[in-house]
């Protein structure tokens, strides 16, 4: 039985207002390729990727056809919240049989309203509490079909979906803006400290030799007719290269290791010993669900955590083939903590912006992932000493300060957007169950949206 708070709206089973797994691929499927969505491709309302696969090479689980307005939910461990509202689907979009596909009966229910009804905490808990199996606990289609939701008249459904959708759209806009801003900062980092563009430009200007490994890059730089960097910036970089164990590097720079530029923090805390204190909790699930830390009371956090200093950068030691690098921005008056599956690094001779871009760089992440140990592919970890011994190039002079100045306002805007995401997410999570169950009137909810 799915427990609900009281409402004046009628209560229906999901099967009364939607079809369950309405379409599967048949022998007469007319397409040579499929756009495939696997369980790993979906995270809490987000589609991470689709794979184009020839139909003859499609995995056996690639069976369920989806259309715009469908809702897909992973039946395995539903508490992990692998769900998505289908949009921009193609005629050949197919999802794994690990999903249940729920297709709204549009004369009875607004698709987005049904989506919000099915992803609220109450319904997800209902699914999680009714799973079967130990290794891969999954919920049956019958349990999903019997789940109950409140269904108001269609005009109210559409109004509720609009309110919640407005909040989600704003959150998504901020996330995309942050992705763009991060890429801008990372592009500068790569250009200056990985590809050595300013040094190549200076070497070409001075007529100094270019190492063979950088000849192709130099040819592309030579072809750029417009000014590369201002003279004030360019003169802070060398105009020649020298050999190193890591290949050619800017003259005067040196090879070191992570321990030369950062400190590994290990101070831990038992939050449950401070039951009423509020913590900003940076966890692996929170990262995967949109990089939004959870505000939690100490009594709700059952295990030891690391303290997170204000200038820290986090990188997950768990399954490093999945990159998880986080630049926290906790509030001034709230203790920040993180899972012990993160390394907590604070900069010693560089800025936190430089350290974050370094740890996020493709070259570093490839080396980092190669150091993982463990017998299970799903629970491999990097050891602390392995992290600290990773070799890297350390720029000299004022180059790091110059980089930090260049990207400072980029990261300030990212921080501002992240705080707005936290506020909007908290507002959405507060309104969702109250709107879906009829506990709060639409007019009252609309007041919260004023100014957003």
N, C-alpha and C positions, 0 to 999 in steps of 0.2 A: 504493500500500500504506500502510495506517495503522499506524504504529509504536506498539507498546505495551510496557510493562514486563511481566515474566513474572507469570502468575497461574495458580492452580489451577482457576479457573473457566473454563467453556467460552466460546468467542468466537463471536459471531454477527454477521451483517450486520444493519444496521438494518432492511432489508426482511424479515428473518426474524421480527422481533418487532414490526413496526409496518406500518401501511398508509401509503402516500405519496399525499397529495392525494386522499383517499377520496371527497369529495363536492363537486360544483360546482352552482351554480344552473342549473336547467333551466327549460323553458318552463312547467312545471306548478308552479313555486315559488308557494306560496299566500299570500305576504305582500305588502302594498302598500308597506311601508317596510323598509329594512334598517338594522341597527346596524353601521356600517362601520368597519373598522380598517385604516388605511393604514400604510405603512412608517414614516412620521414619527410615528405614534401609539405606537410601541413603543421602549423603551430598556432594554437589559440587564435583562430580567426584570420590567419595569414597563410597565403600560398607562397611557399619559398621557391618552388621550381616545378616545371613540367618536363617530361622526357619524351622526345619524339622517337618512337620505336616502330620498326617494321612489324606488321601484324604477325608475320610468321615467327618473329623472334620475341614476341611479347610474353612475359611471365604468365604462368597459369592463373595467377591471382588477378590479372588485368581483365576484369569481366564487366564491371558495372558502368553503364552509360549514364552520364549526368547532363543536365540542362541548366540554364540560368534560373536562379531562384531555388534550386535544390539545396539541401543542407546535408553535409557529410560529417559523420562523427566516427571516430575510431572506436570499435567495439572492444579492443584490447586496452586494458588499463584506462578506462574513460576519465579517471581523475587526472590524467596527464593533459587533458583538454586539447586533443588533436582534432579540431573541428574547423569547418570553413563554410561560409555562405557562397555558393557557386555563382560566379559572374564571369562574363567574357568567355564562356565555354564555347568550344567549337563542336561541330557535328560529330567529330571523332574523339572527343574528350572522354577518357575512360579512367575510372578510379579502381583502386585495389578492393578485393573482397574483404579486406580488413576494415573497411568502412561500411557503415550502414548508410544508404542513400534515402533521404526522406524528402518526398516531393509533395509540396503543399497542394491541397485541393482549393484552388483560388476562389471559388465561390463561397468557401467557408472560412478561409483564413488568409490573411496577408502574409506572403512569404517571409518578409523580414521580421514581422511580429512573431511568427512561429520560431524563427531562428533565435531571437532573443529569449523566448520562453524555454527553449531547449538548452541554452548555454548558461542559464542562471545557475547559481551554486546549488540551489535546492534540487534541481533536476539532475545535475551532474552527480551529486551525492547519491541520489536515488539509483542512478546507473552503477556507480562504484560499489554501492552496498549490495548489489544484486549480481555480481560477477560470479563465474564458476571457473574452476581450474586453478592450479597452484603455480605452475611455471609461467603461463600466459593467461592470467585471469581476464576473462572476456564476458561481456554481457550479451545475452541472446536477443535476437530480433523480436521475439515474443515479449520479452520484458520491456523493450523500447516501445513496442506498439501499445502496451497496456499502461504506459506512463500517462499521468493525467496533467492537464494544464487548464487554466482558466481562459475562456474565449469570449471577449466582449464583442459588441457589434463591429462590423468592418470599419466604419469611420473612426472609431476609437482605436482600433488596431493600427490603422494607418498613421494616426496622430502619435501614438506611442512609438511606433517604428521610426517616425521622423525625428522625434526628440532624441532617442538613443542613437540613431544613425548620424545625426548632426554632431554628437559628441565623438563618435567613432571616426567620423570623417576628419574632424579637427585633430584628433590624436594621430591619425594616419598622415595627415599633412605635415605635422610637426616631425614625425619620424622620418618621412621622406626628405624634409628639409635638412634634418640632421645628417642623414646619409650623404646628401650632396655636400654639406659643409665639411664633413669628415673626409670625403674624397678630395676636396680642395686642399686640406691640410696634408693629407697623405701624398698627394701628387707633388707638392712642394718638397716634402721630405725625400721622396724617391728621386726627384730631379737633382737635389743638392747632395744627398748623402749616399745614394745607391748608384745612380747613373753618372754622378760627378759633372753635371752639365756646366755649372759655372767655371769649373777648373778646365774643362775641355775648351770652353769659349776663350778663357784667358790664355791657354796654351796655343790655340790657333792664332790669336792676336799677336802673341809674342814670337810665333814661329818655332815653338818648342815641339819636340816629337810627341806623338800620340801612341800609347801602347797598342799593340795589335788587337788586344781584347776589346778595346774601345774605339777601334777604327771605324766601324760601321756607325756607331753612335755619333762620332765626330763628323762623318760625312753628312749625316742628317742635320747636325747643328750648323755646319758650314752653309747648307742650303737655305737656312732661315735668313731672310734679308732684313727683317725688322730687328730692332735692338732686343737683346735677350734679357739682360738685367741692367739696372741703372749703374753708372760708374761707381757710385758710393757703395753699392752692395758688391759689385764684381771685385773691387780691390781688396775685399776682406778674404777672398779665396786665393789659394796658390795658383801659379800659372804653369805647373809641371807635375809630373807623376814620379813615383818611386815604387819599386817592387816590395811585396810583403808576403807573408804566408797565406794571405787571403787573395792574392793577386795584386794588380796595380792599384795603388791608392794615391790620394792627393799628397804631394810632398809636404812633409812636416807633420802629417797626421800619423797616428800610431795604431797598432793592433793591441787590443786589450780583451777584457771579458766583462760579463754583466756585473760581477762583483766590484769592478772598477768604477762603475757609474751609478750603482743602485744598492740599496740595503734591503735584505730580505727580513721583513718584520714577522715575528712569531708570537707576539704577546696575545694571549687568549683570555677568554672570559666565559663564565657560565651564566648566560642570561637568565636562566630560571632561578638564580639566587637573588634576582632583582625583579620580582614578579610583576610589579606595577610600572616599571620603567619602560618607556617607549624606545624601541630600537629601529634603525633603518637596516633591514636585513638584505644583504646582497647574496643571493643564492644562485645555484646553477639553474633551477627552474625559473627563477625571476629573470635571469638573463635570457633564457630561451623564449620566454613569454613576452619579450619586448624591451628588455633591459630596463625594467622599472622595479626598484627595490620595494620590498613590502614594509610597511610600518606595523610592527608587532610588539605586543607586550612580552616582557621576559618570561612570564609564566607559560606562554604558548610556544616557546623555543626550547626544545628538549635536550639539545646537545651542545657541546663546547663549540665556540666560534672564535675566529680571529678578530681582534680590534682593527678597524680601518682608519688610519690617520688621514687627515684632510688632503694631503698631497700624494696619496697612494694611487698606484695603478694595479689592477688585479688581472691575473692571467690564470686560467684554469689548468691545473695539473692533470685533471681527469680527461681521458680520451682526447688528447690534444689534436688528433686529426680533425676534430670539430673545433675551430678556433673560437675562443671566448676571452676577449680582452676588454676590460671595463675601466672607464675613467669615472670614478664615483664623484657625485656632487651632493653630499649629505647636507642637511640643514644645520645651521650653526648650533642649535641647542639640543640636537638629538644624537645619541651615540650611534655610530655606524659600525656594523659587524658584518662578517662574511663567512661563508662556508669554509671549512678547512680543506676543501677541494680546490680552493684558490691559493695561489701564491700572492702574498701582499708585498709589493715592492715600492719603496720610496726612493726618489732620486737623490744622489749624493753630489754628483758633479755635473748634472744636466738638469733640465727642467722637466716637470711632469708631462708637459705637452710633447717634448722630444721623446721621453721614455715611452709614452703611449704610442706614438707613431712608429717607434722602433719595434716595440713588441707586436704591433699590428702588421708590420711589413711582411711581404710574402717570403722573402729570404729567411728572415728570422723564424717565422712560423714553420717553414719546411724543416729547418734544423731542429727546432723545438719538438716537433711531432716525431722526428726520427729517434728521439731519445727515450720514448715511452717504453716501459717494461711492464710485464704482467702476462699471465697465461691466458686470460680471457680478453678477447678483442674489444669487448664492451666495457671493461674495467681496467684499462691500462692507465698508468700514471707516470709522470716525469718526477724523478727524484730531485730534491732541493740542490744537491751538489752538482747535478748535471746541468740544471738551469744556470747556476752561478758561474760555471766554467765555459759557457757558450762564448766562443770568440766573436769579436766584432771590431769594426773600425771606429775609432774615437777621434772626432774632429778636434782640431786645436784652434786657438785664437778665439775670436768673437763669433764664429759661425753659428754655434748653438744658440747664443743669446739673440743673434739676428733672426734665426728661424723662429724662436719663441715670440719675439716681437711681431713677426709677420703673421703668426697664426693665433695670437692671443685673443683677438676679438672674434675670430671664428669659433674658438672654444667657449668664449663667453656667451655667444649666441646659442651654441649647443646646450650649454648649462641652463640658459633661460628657457629654451624649448623643453628640456627634460623636466624642469620644475612644472611647466604648464601641462605636460603630459601626465605627471603625477596628480595634479589637481583635477584635470579632466577625467582621468581614469577613476579617481576616488569618487567623483561626482556621478559618473556613469554607474559604478558598482553600487552606489547608494540608491540611485533612482531605479535601476533595473528591476530588482525584486518587488519594489513598492508599486511601480507602474504595471508590471506584468500581473500582479495579484490584485490590483485595484485599490491598494492602500493609500495611494496619493492621486489626487485629481490631475488631469492633464494640464489645466490652467495653472495649477500651482507649480507643476514641473516646468512649464514653459518660462516661468519667472527666473528659474535657475539659468536659463540659456541666454537671458538678456545680457548683452555685452560680450558674448562669446563669438 
